[in-house]
């Protein structure tokens, strides 16, 4: 996948994960970053489960990135809520 595809998949996955988890932060670049990290995390989880990670630009890749980004934001919310 090209770097532009990673940015698009990361942004879409990050936005969807923010909507599901109710996170209002981070901003636009942070959303892309969360989505890309979520793609890496989701790819690792799916690969460990015996499935494919992210290989191409597709709806499935966005689903994998969304799952990873949602887990990432959920864990981030648990960590930051303890400090409040």
N, CA, C and O atoms as a Maestro MAE file, in Angstrom:
{
 s_m_m2io_version
 :::
 2.0.0
}

f_m_ct {
 s_m_title
 :::
 protein
 m_atom[336] {
  # First column is atom index #
  i_m_mmod_type
  r_m_x_coord
  r_m_y_coord
  r_m_z_coord
  i_m_residue_number
  s_m_chain_name
  s_m_pdb_residue_name
  s_m_pdb_atom_name
  i_m_atomic_number
  :::
  1 25 0.843 -1.172 0.000 1 A "UNK " " N  " 7
  2 3 0.000 0.000 0.000 1 A "UNK " " CA " 6
  3 2 0.891 1.238 0.000 1 A "UNK " " C  " 6
  4 15 1.926 1.256 0.667 1 A "UNK " " O  " 8
  5 25 0.506 2.255 -0.729 2 A "UNK " " N  " 7
  6 3 1.291 3.481 -0.792 2 A "UNK " " CA " 6
  7 2 1.064 4.323 0.460 2 A "UNK " " C  " 6
  8 15 0.124 4.083 1.218 2 A "UNK " " O  " 8
  9 25 1.917 5.296 0.666 3 A "UNK " " N  " 7
  10 3 1.802 6.155 1.850 3 A "UNK " " CA " 6
  11 2 0.518 6.959 1.814 3 A "UNK " " C  " 6
  12 15 -0.054 7.239 2.867 3 A "UNK " " O  " 8
  13 25 0.043 7.341 0.626 4 A "UNK " " N  " 7
  14 3 -1.215 8.082 0.519 4 A "UNK " " CA " 6
  15 2 -2.397 7.197 0.927 4 A "UNK " " C  " 6
  16 15 -3.335 7.663 1.574 4 A "UNK " " O  " 8
  17 25 -2.343 5.941 0.551 5 A "UNK " " N  " 7
  18 3 -3.402 4.998 0.949 5 A "UNK " " CA " 6
  19 2 -3.429 4.828 2.461 5 A "UNK " " C  " 6
  20 15 -4.503 4.757 3.059 5 A "UNK " " O  " 8
  21 25 -2.250 4.762 3.088 6 A "UNK " " N  " 7
  22 3 -2.179 4.641 4.544 6 A "UNK " " CA " 6
  23 2 -2.800 5.857 5.211 6 A "UNK " " C  " 6
  24 15 -3.488 5.727 6.224 6 A "UNK " " O  " 8
  25 25 -2.561 7.041 4.650 7 A "UNK " " N  " 7
  26 3 -3.133 8.264 5.225 7 A "UNK " " CA " 6
  27 2 -4.652 8.251 5.116 7 A "UNK " " C  " 6
  28 15 -5.345 8.589 6.076 7 A "UNK " " O  " 8
  29 25 -5.176 7.864 3.955 8 A "UNK " " N  " 7
  30 3 -6.631 7.831 3.757 8 A "UNK " " CA " 6
  31 2 -7.271 6.785 4.662 8 A "UNK " " C  " 6
  32 15 -8.260 7.070 5.338 8 A "UNK " " O  " 8
  33 25 -6.716 5.585 4.677 9 A "UNK " " N  " 7
  34 3 -7.255 4.523 5.534 9 A "UNK " " CA " 6
  35 2 -7.144 4.939 6.998 9 A "UNK " " C  " 6
  36 15 -8.069 4.719 7.780 9 A "UNK " " O  " 8
  37 25 -6.015 5.537 7.370 10 A "UNK " " N  " 7
  38 3 -5.825 5.991 8.742 10 A "UNK " " CA " 6
  39 2 -6.820 7.056 9.146 10 A "UNK " " C  " 6
  40 15 -7.352 7.022 10.255 10 A "UNK " " O  " 8
  41 25 -7.078 8.003 8.258 11 A "UNK " " N  " 7
  42 3 -8.031 9.063 8.578 11 A "UNK " " CA " 6
  43 2 -9.434 8.505 8.754 11 A "UNK " " C  " 6
  44 15 -10.111 8.817 9.735 11 A "UNK " " O  " 8
  45 25 -9.872 7.687 7.815 12 A "UNK " " N  " 7
  46 3 -11.225 7.118 7.893 12 A "UNK " " CA " 6
  47 2 -11.365 6.247 9.141 12 A "UNK " " C  " 6
  48 15 -12.351 6.361 9.870 12 A "UNK " " O  " 8
  49 25 -10.389 5.383 9.388 13 A "UNK " " N  " 7
  50 3 -10.455 4.513 10.568 13 A "UNK " " CA " 6
  51 2 -10.405 5.335 11.844 13 A "UNK " " C  " 6
  52 15 -11.119 5.030 12.799 13 A "UNK " " O  " 8
  53 25 -9.579 6.368 11.881 14 A "UNK " " N  " 7
  54 3 -9.476 7.216 13.061 14 A "UNK " " CA " 6
  55 2 -10.765 7.960 13.351 14 A "UNK " " C  " 6
  56 15 -11.187 8.048 14.504 14 A "UNK " " O  " 8
  57 25 -11.398 8.500 12.307 15 A "UNK " " N  " 7
  58 3 -12.659 9.223 12.484 15 A "UNK " " CA " 6
  59 2 -13.745 8.280 12.998 15 A "UNK " " C  " 6
  60 15 -14.471 8.615 13.934 15 A "UNK " " O  " 8
  61 25 -13.853 7.109 12.387 16 A "UNK " " N  " 7
  62 3 -14.870 6.153 12.828 16 A "UNK " " CA " 6
  63 2 -14.614 5.690 14.259 16 A "UNK " " C  " 6
  64 15 -15.551 5.556 15.046 16 A "UNK " " O  " 8
  65 25 -13.351 5.447 14.598 17 A "UNK " " N  " 7
  66 3 -13.025 5.009 15.954 17 A "UNK " " CA " 6
  67 2 -13.327 6.114 16.965 17 A "UNK " " C  " 6
  68 15 -13.793 5.832 18.069 17 A "UNK " " O  " 8
  69 25 -13.066 7.370 16.593 18 A "UNK " " N  " 7
  70 3 -13.387 8.481 17.498 18 A "UNK " " CA " 6
  71 2 -14.887 8.582 17.721 18 A "UNK " " C  " 6
  72 15 -15.330 8.874 18.832 18 A "UNK " " O  " 8
  73 25 -15.674 8.345 16.676 19 A "UNK " " N  " 7
  74 3 -17.129 8.392 16.814 19 A "UNK " " CA " 6
  75 2 -17.630 7.287 17.740 19 A "UNK " " C  " 6
  76 15 -18.510 7.519 18.569 19 A "UNK " " O  " 8
  77 25 -17.074 6.093 17.602 20 A "UNK " " N  " 7
  78 3 -17.523 4.951 18.398 20 A "UNK " " CA " 6
  79 2 -17.116 5.102 19.861 20 A "UNK " " C  " 6
  80 15 -17.899 4.789 20.758 20 A "UNK " " O  " 8
  81 25 -15.897 5.580 20.106 21 A "UNK " " N  " 7
  82 3 -15.406 5.666 21.482 21 A "UNK " " CA " 6
  83 2 -15.778 6.971 22.173 21 A "UNK " " C  " 6
  84 15 -15.642 7.083 23.391 21 A "UNK " " O  " 8
  85 25 -16.246 7.959 21.413 22 A "UNK " " N  " 7
  86 3 -16.625 9.230 22.005 22 A "UNK " " CA " 6
  87 2 -15.455 10.146 22.326 22 A "UNK " " C  " 6
  88 15 -15.617 11.126 23.052 22 A "UNK " " O  " 8
  89 25 -14.293 9.842 21.800 23 A "UNK " " N  " 7
  90 3 -13.119 10.687 22.019 23 A "UNK " " CA " 6
  91 2 -13.263 11.969 21.207 23 A "UNK " " C  " 6
  92 15 -13.634 11.919 20.035 23 A "UNK " " O  " 8
  93 25 -12.973 13.114 21.818 24 A "UNK " " N  " 7
  94 3 -13.027 14.368 21.075 24 A "UNK " " CA " 6
  95 2 -11.637 14.843 20.690 24 A "UNK " " C  " 6
  96 15 -11.504 15.813 19.944 24 A "UNK " " O  " 8
  97 25 -10.629 14.198 21.169 25 A "UNK " " N  " 7
  98 3 -9.256 14.497 20.811 25 A "UNK " " CA " 6
  99 2 -8.696 13.307 20.095 25 A "UNK " " C  " 6
  100 15 -9.305 12.249 20.253 25 A "UNK " " O  " 8
  101 25 -7.716 13.311 19.392 26 A "UNK " " N  " 7
  102 3 -6.856 14.387 18.917 26 A "UNK " " CA " 6
  103 2 -7.431 15.086 17.706 26 A "UNK " " C  " 6
  104 15 -8.539 14.766 17.276 26 A "UNK " " O  " 8
  105 25 -6.701 16.031 17.149 27 A "UNK " " N  " 7
  106 3 -7.137 16.783 15.978 27 A "UNK " " CA " 6
  107 2 -6.994 15.966 14.702 27 A "UNK " " C  " 6
  108 15 -6.924 14.737 14.744 27 A "UNK " " O  " 8
  109 25 -6.952 16.647 13.586 28 A "UNK " " N  " 7
  110 3 -6.928 15.993 12.276 28 A "UNK " " CA " 6
  111 2 -5.682 15.120 12.088 28 A "UNK " " C  " 6
  112 15 -5.790 13.953 11.712 28 A "UNK " " O  " 8
  113 25 -4.517 15.681 12.347 29 A "UNK " " N  " 7
  114 3 -3.287 14.892 12.192 29 A "UNK " " CA " 6
  115 2 -3.226 13.763 13.215 29 A "UNK " " C  " 6
  116 15 -2.757 12.668 12.906 29 A "UNK " " O  " 8
  117 25 -3.691 14.022 14.410 30 A "UNK " " N  " 7
  118 3 -3.740 12.980 15.430 30 A "UNK " " CA " 6
  119 2 -4.687 11.865 15.050 30 A "UNK " " C  " 6
  120 15 -4.435 10.697 15.349 30 A "UNK " " O  " 8
  121 25 -5.776 12.220 14.391 31 A "UNK " " N  " 7
  122 3 -6.733 11.213 13.929 31 A "UNK " " CA " 6
  123 2 -6.089 10.300 12.901 31 A "UNK " " C  " 6
  124 15 -6.264 9.083 12.947 31 A "UNK " " O  " 8
  125 25 -5.344 10.888 11.970 32 A "UNK " " N  " 7
  126 3 -4.628 10.084 10.973 32 A "UNK " " CA " 6
  127 2 -3.615 9.184 11.672 32 A "UNK " " C  " 6
  128 15 -3.497 8.003 11.344 32 A "UNK " " O  " 8
  129 25 -2.887 9.741 12.631 33 A "UNK " " N  " 7
  130 3 -1.883 8.976 13.370 33 A "UNK " " CA " 6
  131 2 -2.527 7.816 14.124 33 A "UNK " " C  " 6
  132 15 -2.013 6.698 14.099 33 A "UNK " " O  " 8
  133 25 -3.645 8.076 14.790 34 A "UNK " " N  " 7
  134 3 -4.362 7.017 15.514 34 A "UNK " " CA " 6
  135 2 -4.833 5.939 14.544 34 A "UNK " " C  " 6
  136 15 -4.738 4.748 14.840 34 A "UNK " " O  " 8
  137 25 -5.338 6.355 13.391 35 A "UNK " " N  " 7
  138 3 -5.798 5.388 12.396 35 A "UNK " " CA " 6
  139 2 -4.674 4.539 11.843 35 A "UNK " " C  " 6
  140 15 -4.844 3.335 11.650 35 A "UNK " " O  " 8
  141 25 -3.515 5.156 11.583 36 A "UNK " " N  " 7
  142 3 -2.376 4.386 11.069 36 A "UNK " " CA " 6
  143 2 -1.864 3.422 12.131 36 A "UNK " " C  " 6
  144 15 -1.599 2.257 11.833 36 A "UNK " " O  " 8
  145 25 -1.723 3.895 13.369 37 A "UNK " " N  " 7
  146 3 -1.323 2.992 14.452 37 A "UNK " " CA " 6
  147 2 -2.363 1.892 14.651 37 A "UNK " " C  " 6
  148 15 -2.022 0.741 14.921 37 A "UNK " " O  " 8
  149 25 -3.639 2.266 14.512 38 A "UNK " " N  " 7
  150 3 -4.713 1.273 14.606 38 A "UNK " " CA " 6
  151 2 -4.620 0.241 13.505 38 A "UNK " " C  " 6
  152 15 -4.906 -0.936 13.724 38 A "UNK " " O  " 8
  153 25 -4.218 0.680 12.312 39 A "UNK " " N  " 7
  154 3 -4.025 -0.256 11.209 39 A "UNK " " CA " 6
  155 2 -2.917 -1.252 11.505 39 A "UNK " " C  " 6
  156 15 -3.040 -2.442 11.216 39 A "UNK " " O  " 8
  157 25 -1.836 -0.751 12.086 40 A "UNK " " N  " 7
  158 3 -0.737 -1.642 12.460 40 A "UNK " " CA " 6
  159 2 -1.160 -2.599 13.570 40 A "UNK " " C  " 6
  160 15 -0.864 -3.793 13.515 40 A "UNK " " O  " 8
  161 25 -1.853 -2.070 14.580 41 A "UNK " " N  " 7
  162 3 -2.337 -2.903 15.680 41 A "UNK " " CA " 6
  163 2 -3.378 -3.914 15.191 41 A "UNK " " C  " 6
  164 15 -3.310 -5.097 15.525 41 A "UNK " " O  " 8
  165 25 -4.329 -3.441 14.405 42 A "UNK " " N  " 7
  166 3 -5.350 -4.339 13.866 42 A "UNK " " CA " 6
  167 2 -4.751 -5.405 12.964 42 A "UNK " " C  " 6
  168 15 -5.170 -6.563 12.997 42 A "UNK " " O  " 8
  169 25 -3.765 -5.012 12.153 43 A "UNK " " N  " 7
  170 3 -3.089 -5.985 11.292 43 A "UNK " " CA " 6
  171 2 -2.380 -7.047 12.109 43 A "UNK " " C  " 6
  172 15 -2.411 -8.227 11.759 43 A "UNK " " O  " 8
  173 25 -1.737 -6.633 13.202 44 A "UNK " " N  " 7
  174 3 -1.060 -7.599 14.066 44 A "UNK " " CA " 6
  175 2 -2.063 -8.537 14.736 44 A "UNK " " C  " 6
  176 15 -1.818 -9.739 14.847 44 A "UNK " " O  " 8
  177 25 -3.184 -7.989 15.177 45 A "UNK " " N  " 7
  178 3 -4.213 -8.810 15.833 45 A "UNK " " CA " 6
  179 2 -4.816 -9.801 14.840 45 A "UNK " " C  " 6
  180 15 -4.961 -10.983 15.150 45 A "UNK " " O  " 8
  181 25 -5.165 -9.321 13.651 46 A "UNK " " N  " 7
  182 3 -5.766 -10.205 12.651 46 A "UNK " " CA " 6
  183 2 -4.773 -11.276 12.195 46 A "UNK " " C  " 6
  184 15 -5.162 -12.422 11.970 46 A "UNK " " O  " 8
  185 25 -3.496 -10.914 12.058 47 A "UNK " " N  " 7
  186 3 -2.481 -11.889 11.666 47 A "UNK " " CA " 6
  187 2 -2.293 -12.934 12.755 47 A "UNK " " C  " 6
  188 15 -2.156 -14.121 12.459 47 A "UNK " " O  " 8
  189 25 -2.287 -12.503 14.015 48 A "UNK " " N  " 7
  190 3 -2.143 -13.442 15.126 48 A "UNK " " CA " 6
  191 2 -3.338 -14.391 15.201 48 A "UNK " " C  " 6
  192 15 -3.206 -15.526 15.658 48 A "UNK " " O  " 8
  193 25 -4.503 -13.922 14.752 49 A "UNK " " N  " 7
  194 3 -5.703 -14.762 14.765 49 A "UNK " " CA " 6
  195 2 -5.764 -15.687 13.551 49 A "UNK " " C  " 6
  196 15 -6.703 -16.472 13.414 49 A "UNK " " O  " 8
  197 25 -4.754 -15.598 12.659 50 A "UNK " " N  " 7
  198 3 -4.705 -16.487 11.502 50 A "UNK " " CA " 6
  199 2 -5.303 -15.902 10.245 50 A "UNK " " C  " 6
  200 15 -5.456 -16.609 9.249 50 A "UNK " " O  " 8
  201 25 -5.645 -14.632 10.268 51 A "UNK " " N  " 7
  202 3 -6.213 -13.970 9.101 51 A "UNK " " CA " 6
  203 2 -5.155 -13.057 8.490 51 A "UNK " " C  " 6
  204 15 -4.029 -12.986 8.983 51 A "UNK " " O  " 8
  205 25 -5.516 -12.366 7.430 52 A "UNK " " N  " 7
  206 3 -4.592 -11.419 6.802 52 A "UNK " " CA " 6
  207 2 -4.669 -10.072 7.494 52 A "UNK " " C  " 6
  208 15 -5.707 -9.697 8.038 52 A "UNK " " O  " 8
  209 25 -3.561 -9.348 7.467 53 A "UNK " " N  " 7
  210 3 -3.542 -7.977 7.957 53 A "UNK " " CA " 6
  211 2 -3.988 -7.049 6.839 53 A "UNK " " C  " 6
  212 15 -4.880 -7.387 6.060 53 A "UNK " " O  " 8
  213 25 -3.375 -5.892 6.762 54 A "UNK " " N  " 7
  214 3 -3.692 -4.924 5.715 54 A "UNK " " CA " 6
  215 2 -2.725 -5.125 4.562 54 A "UNK " " C  " 6
  216 15 -1.514 -4.983 4.727 54 A "UNK " " O  " 8
  217 25 -3.261 -5.456 3.390 55 A "UNK " " N  " 7
  218 3 -2.428 -5.681 2.217 55 A "UNK " " CA " 6
  219 2 -2.693 -4.689 1.094 55 A "UNK " " C  " 6
  220 15 -1.780 -4.343 0.345 55 A "UNK " " O  " 8
  221 25 -3.920 -4.236 0.972 56 A "UNK " " N  " 7
  222 3 -4.268 -3.347 -0.126 56 A "UNK " " CA " 6
  223 2 -5.296 -2.325 0.348 56 A "UNK " " C  " 6
  224 15 -5.769 -2.380 1.484 56 A "UNK " " O  " 8
  225 25 -5.627 -1.409 -0.523 57 A "UNK " " N  " 7
  226 3 -6.613 -0.375 -0.217 57 A "UNK " " CA " 6
  227 2 -7.999 -0.940 -0.475 57 A "UNK " " C  " 6
  228 15 -8.413 -1.078 -1.626 57 A "UNK " " O  " 8
  229 25 -8.722 -1.270 0.604 58 A "UNK " " N  " 7
  230 3 -10.045 -1.873 0.454 58 A "UNK " " CA " 6
  231 2 -10.872 -1.602 1.704 58 A "UNK " " C  " 6
  232 15 -10.373 -1.080 2.701 58 A "UNK " " O  " 8
  233 25 -12.128 -1.964 1.628 59 A "UNK " " N  " 7
  234 3 -13.022 -1.841 2.774 59 A "UNK " " CA " 6
  235 2 -12.528 -2.737 3.915 59 A "UNK " " C  " 6
  236 15 -12.612 -2.360 5.083 59 A "UNK " " O  " 8
  237 25 -12.024 -3.896 3.579 60 A "UNK " " N  " 7
  238 3 -11.510 -4.812 4.594 60 A "UNK " " CA " 6
  239 2 -10.339 -4.186 5.351 60 A "UNK " " C  " 6
  240 15 -10.235 -4.322 6.570 60 A "UNK " " O  " 8
  241 25 -9.460 -3.501 4.621 61 A "UNK " " N  " 7
  242 3 -8.333 -2.820 5.268 61 A "UNK " " CA " 6
  243 2 -8.826 -1.735 6.220 61 A "UNK " " C  " 6
  244 15 -8.267 -1.548 7.301 61 A "UNK " " O  " 8
  245 25 -9.869 -1.026 5.816 62 A "UNK " " N  " 7
  246 3 -10.436 -0.003 6.694 62 A "UNK " " CA " 6
  247 2 -11.057 -0.643 7.927 62 A "UNK " " C  " 6
  248 15 -10.972 -0.082 9.019 62 A "UNK " " O  " 8
  249 25 -11.678 -1.807 7.774 63 A "UNK " " N  " 7
  250 3 -12.248 -2.523 8.911 63 A "UNK " " CA " 6
  251 2 -11.156 -2.949 9.883 63 A "UNK " " C  " 6
  252 15 -11.307 -2.789 11.095 63 A "UNK " " O  " 8
  253 25 -10.058 -3.490 9.361 64 A "UNK " " N  " 7
  254 3 -8.942 -3.911 10.211 64 A "UNK " " CA " 6
  255 2 -8.369 -2.705 10.952 64 A "UNK " " C  " 6
  256 15 -8.113 -2.777 12.154 64 A "UNK " " O  " 8
  257 25 -8.169 -1.601 10.240 65 A "UNK " " N  " 7
  258 3 -7.638 -0.384 10.863 65 A "UNK " " CA " 6
  259 2 -8.629 0.186 11.878 65 A "UNK " " C  " 6
  260 15 -8.223 0.679 12.930 65 A "UNK " " O  " 8
  261 25 -9.914 0.121 11.571 66 A "UNK " " N  " 7
  262 3 -10.946 0.600 12.499 66 A "UNK " " CA " 6
  263 2 -10.936 -0.196 13.799 66 A "UNK " " C  " 6
  264 15 -11.031 0.381 14.882 66 A "UNK " " O  " 8
  265 25 -10.822 -1.512 13.697 67 A "UNK " " N  " 7
  266 3 -10.783 -2.359 14.892 67 A "UNK " " CA " 6
  267 2 -9.566 -1.995 15.740 67 A "UNK " " C  " 6
  268 15 -9.680 -1.828 16.954 67 A "UNK " " O  " 8
  269 25 -8.413 -1.875 15.107 68 A "UNK " " N  " 7
  270 3 -7.208 -1.521 15.838 68 A "UNK " " CA " 6
  271 2 -7.280 -0.137 16.449 68 A "UNK " " C  " 6
  272 15 -6.869 0.052 17.594 68 A "UNK " " O  " 8
  273 25 -7.797 0.842 15.706 69 A "UNK " " N  " 7
  274 3 -7.912 2.214 16.214 69 A "UNK " " CA " 6
  275 2 -8.905 2.292 17.360 69 A "UNK " " C  " 6
  276 15 -8.689 3.041 18.312 69 A "UNK " " O  " 8
  277 25 -9.982 1.536 17.287 70 A "UNK " " N  " 7
  278 3 -10.969 1.520 18.369 70 A "UNK " " CA " 6
  279 2 -10.358 0.938 19.639 70 A "UNK " " C  " 6
  280 15 -10.562 1.475 20.728 70 A "UNK " " O  " 8
  281 25 -9.619 -0.141 19.507 71 A "UNK " " N  " 7
  282 3 -8.943 -0.727 20.667 71 A "UNK " " CA " 6
  283 2 -7.930 0.262 21.238 71 A "UNK " " C  " 6
  284 15 -7.838 0.439 22.453 71 A "UNK " " O  " 8
  285 25 -7.177 0.900 20.356 72 A "UNK " " N  " 7
  286 3 -6.181 1.875 20.788 72 A "UNK " " CA " 6
  287 2 -6.813 3.038 21.546 72 A "UNK " " C  " 6
  288 15 -6.315 3.427 22.602 72 A "UNK " " O  " 8
  289 25 -7.900 3.598 21.026 73 A "UNK " " N  " 7
  290 3 -8.567 4.712 21.702 73 A "UNK " " CA " 6
  291 2 -9.242 4.267 22.997 73 A "UNK " " C  " 6
  292 15 -9.280 5.026 23.966 73 A "UNK " " O  " 8
  293 25 -9.769 3.054 23.022 74 A "UNK " " N  " 7
  294 3 -10.371 2.535 24.253 74 A "UNK " " CA " 6
  295 2 -9.324 2.417 25.354 74 A "UNK " " C  " 6
  296 15 -9.557 2.840 26.486 74 A "UNK " " O  " 8
  297 25 -8.177 1.844 25.023 75 A "UNK " " N  " 7
  298 3 -7.095 1.708 26.007 75 A "UNK " " CA " 6
  299 2 -6.583 3.087 26.419 75 A "UNK " " C  " 6
  300 15 -6.319 3.323 27.598 75 A "UNK " " O  " 8
  301 25 -6.442 3.998 25.457 76 A "UNK " " N  " 7
  302 3 -6.000 5.356 25.765 76 A "UNK " " CA " 6
  303 2 -6.984 6.037 26.723 76 A "UNK " " C  " 6
  304 15 -6.570 6.747 27.640 76 A "UNK " " O  " 8
  305 25 -8.275 5.820 26.509 77 A "UNK " " N  " 7
  306 3 -9.286 6.380 27.397 77 A "UNK " " CA " 6
  307 2 -9.193 5.821 28.803 77 A "UNK " " C  " 6
  308 15 -9.396 6.549 29.775 77 A "UNK " " O  " 8
  309 25 -8.889 4.534 28.923 78 A "UNK " " N  " 7
  310 3 -8.717 3.926 30.240 78 A "UNK " " CA " 6
  311 2 -7.500 4.505 30.951 78 A "UNK " " C  " 6
  312 15 -7.543 4.748 32.157 78 A "UNK " " O  " 8
  313 25 -6.438 4.722 30.227 79 A "UNK " " N  " 7
  314 3 -5.208 5.253 30.822 79 A "UNK " " CA " 6
  315 2 -5.401 6.694 31.263 79 A "UNK " " C  " 6
  316 15 -5.029 7.054 32.380 79 A "UNK " " O  " 8
  317 25 -5.977 7.521 30.404 80 A "UNK " " N  " 7
  318 3 -6.106 8.942 30.721 80 A "UNK " " CA " 6
  319 2 -7.230 9.219 31.722 80 A "UNK " " C  " 6
  320 15 -7.181 10.233 32.418 80 A "UNK " " O  " 8
  321 25 -8.223 8.365 31.816 81 A "UNK " " N  " 7
  322 3 -9.309 8.595 32.774 81 A "UNK " " CA " 6
  323 2 -8.850 8.399 34.213 81 A "UNK " " C  " 6
  324 15 -9.460 8.947 35.131 81 A "UNK " " O  " 8
  325 25 -7.811 7.645 34.420 82 A "UNK " " N  " 7
  326 3 -7.297 7.423 35.775 82 A "UNK " " CA " 6
  327 2 -6.575 8.645 36.301 82 A "UNK " " C  " 6
  328 15 -6.499 8.851 37.512 82 A "UNK " " O  " 8
  329 25 -6.035 9.471 35.383 83 A "UNK " " N  " 7
  330 3 -5.323 10.665 35.804 83 A "UNK " " CA " 6
  331 2 -6.256 11.810 36.129 83 A "UNK " " C  " 6
  332 15 -5.844 12.746 36.814 83 A "UNK " " O  " 8
  333 25 -7.495 11.780 35.669 84 A "UNK " " N  " 7
  334 3 -8.429 12.902 35.881 84 A "UNK " " CA " 6
  335 2 -8.967 12.957 37.269 84 A "UNK " " C  " 6
  336 15 -9.759 13.843 37.589 84 A "UNK " " O  " 8
  :::
 }
 m_bond[335] {
  # First column is bond index #
  i_m_from
  i_m_to
  i_m_order
  :::
  1 1 2 1
  2 2 3 1
  3 3 4 2
  4 3 5 1
  5 5 6 1
  6 6 7 1
  7 7 8 2
  8 7 9 1
  9 9 10 1
  10 10 11 1
  11 11 12 2
  12 11 13 1
  13 13 14 1
  14 14 15 1
  15 15 16 2
  16 15 17 1
  17 17 18 1
  18 18 19 1
  19 19 20 2
  20 19 21 1
  21 21 22 1
  22 22 23 1
  23 23 24 2
  24 23 25 1
  25 25 26 1
  26 26 27 1
  27 27 28 2
  28 27 29 1
  29 29 30 1
  30 30 31 1
  31 31 32 2
  32 31 33 1
  33 33 34 1
  34 34 35 1
  35 35 36 2
  36 35 37 1
  37 37 38 1
  38 38 39 1
  39 39 40 2
  40 39 41 1
  41 41 42 1
  42 42 43 1
  43 43 44 2
  44 43 45 1
  45 45 46 1
  46 46 47 1
  47 47 48 2
  48 47 49 1
  49 49 50 1
  50 50 51 1
  51 51 52 2
  52 51 53 1
  53 53 54 1
  54 54 55 1
  55 55 56 2
  56 55 57 1
  57 57 58 1
  58 58 59 1
  59 59 60 2
  60 59 61 1
  61 61 62 1
  62 62 63 1
  63 63 64 2
  64 63 65 1
  65 65 66 1
  66 66 67 1
  67 67 68 2
  68 67 69 1
  69 69 70 1
  70 70 71 1
  71 71 72 2
  72 71 73 1
  73 73 74 1
  74 74 75 1
  75 75 76 2
  76 75 77 1
  77 77 78 1
  78 78 79 1
  79 79 80 2
  80 79 81 1
  81 81 82 1
  82 82 83 1
  83 83 84 2
  84 83 85 1
  85 85 86 1
  86 86 87 1
  87 87 88 2
  88 87 89 1
  89 89 90 1
  90 90 91 1
  91 91 92 2
  92 91 93 1
  93 93 94 1
  94 94 95 1
  95 95 96 2
  96 95 97 1
  97 97 98 1
  98 98 99 1
  99 99 100 2
  100 99 101 1
  101 101 102 1
  102 102 103 1
  103 103 104 2
  104 103 105 1
  105 105 106 1
  106 106 107 1
  107 107 108 2
  108 107 109 1
  109 109 110 1
  110 110 111 1
  111 111 112 2
  112 111 113 1
  113 113 114 1
  114 114 115 1
  115 115 116 2
  116 115 117 1
  117 117 118 1
  118 118 119 1
  119 119 120 2
  120 119 121 1
  121 121 122 1
  122 122 123 1
  123 123 124 2
  124 123 125 1
  125 125 126 1
  126 126 127 1
  127 127 128 2
  128 127 129 1
  129 129 130 1
  130 130 131 1
  131 131 132 2
  132 131 133 1
  133 133 134 1
  134 134 135 1
  135 135 136 2
  136 135 137 1
  137 137 138 1
  138 138 139 1
  139 139 140 2
  140 139 141 1
  141 141 142 1
  142 142 143 1
  143 143 144 2
  144 143 145 1
  145 145 146 1
  146 146 147 1
  147 147 148 2
  148 147 149 1
  149 149 150 1
  150 150 151 1
  151 151 152 2
  152 151 153 1
  153 153 154 1
  154 154 155 1
  155 155 156 2
  156 155 157 1
  157 157 158 1
  158 158 159 1
  159 159 160 2
  160 159 161 1
  161 161 162 1
  162 162 163 1
  163 163 164 2
  164 163 165 1
  165 165 166 1
  166 166 167 1
  167 167 168 2
  168 167 169 1
  169 169 170 1
  170 170 171 1
  171 171 172 2
  172 171 173 1
  173 173 174 1
  174 174 175 1
  175 175 176 2
  176 175 177 1
  177 177 178 1
  178 178 179 1
  179 179 180 2
  180 179 181 1
  181 181 182 1
  182 182 183 1
  183 183 184 2
  184 183 185 1
  185 185 186 1
  186 186 187 1
  187 187 188 2
  188 187 189 1
  189 189 190 1
  190 190 191 1
  191 191 192 2
  192 191 193 1
  193 193 194 1
  194 194 195 1
  195 195 196 2
  196 195 197 1
  197 197 198 1
  198 198 199 1
  199 199 200 2
  200 199 201 1
  201 201 202 1
  202 202 203 1
  203 203 204 2
  204 203 205 1
  205 205 206 1
  206 206 207 1
  207 207 208 2
  208 207 209 1
  209 209 210 1
  210 210 211 1
  211 211 212 2
  212 211 213 1
  213 213 214 1
  214 214 215 1
  215 215 216 2
  216 215 217 1
  217 217 218 1
  218 218 219 1
  219 219 220 2
  220 219 221 1
  221 221 222 1
  222 222 223 1
  223 223 224 2
  224 223 225 1
  225 225 226 1
  226 226 227 1
  227 227 228 2
  228 227 229 1
  229 229 230 1
  230 230 231 1
  231 231 232 2
  232 231 233 1
  233 233 234 1
  234 234 235 1
  235 235 236 2
  236 235 237 1
  237 237 238 1
  238 238 239 1
  239 239 240 2
  240 239 241 1
  241 241 242 1
  242 242 243 1
  243 243 244 2
  244 243 245 1
  245 245 246 1
  246 246 247 1
  247 247 248 2
  248 247 249 1
  249 249 250 1
  250 250 251 1
  251 251 252 2
  252 251 253 1
  253 253 254 1
  254 254 255 1
  255 255 256 2
  256 255 257 1
  257 257 258 1
  258 258 259 1
  259 259 260 2
  260 259 261 1
  261 261 262 1
  262 262 263 1
  263 263 264 2
  264 263 265 1
  265 265 266 1
  266 266 267 1
  267 267 268 2
  268 267 269 1
  269 269 270 1
  270 270 271 1
  271 271 272 2
  272 271 273 1
  273 273 274 1
  274 274 275 1
  275 275 276 2
  276 275 277 1
  277 277 278 1
  278 278 279 1
  279 279 280 2
  280 279 281 1
  281 281 282 1
  282 282 283 1
  283 283 284 2
  284 283 285 1
  285 285 286 1
  286 286 287 1
  287 287 288 2
  288 287 289 1
  289 289 290 1
  290 290 291 1
  291 291 292 2
  292 291 293 1
  293 293 294 1
  294 294 295 1
  295 295 296 2
  296 295 297 1
  297 297 298 1
  298 298 299 1
  299 299 300 2
  300 299 301 1
  301 301 302 1
  302 302 303 1
  303 303 304 2
  304 303 305 1
  305 305 306 1
  306 306 307 1
  307 307 308 2
  308 307 309 1
  309 309 310 1
  310 310 311 1
  311 311 312 2
  312 311 313 1
  313 313 314 1
  314 314 315 1
  315 315 316 2
  316 315 317 1
  317 317 318 1
  318 318 319 1
  319 319 320 2
  320 319 321 1
  321 321 322 1
  322 322 323 1
  323 323 324 2
  324 323 325 1
  325 325 326 1
  326 326 327 1
  327 327 328 2
  328 327 329 1
  329 329 330 1
  330 330 331 1
  331 331 332 2
  332 331 333 1
  333 333 334 1
  334 334 335 1
  335 335 336 2
  :::
 }
}
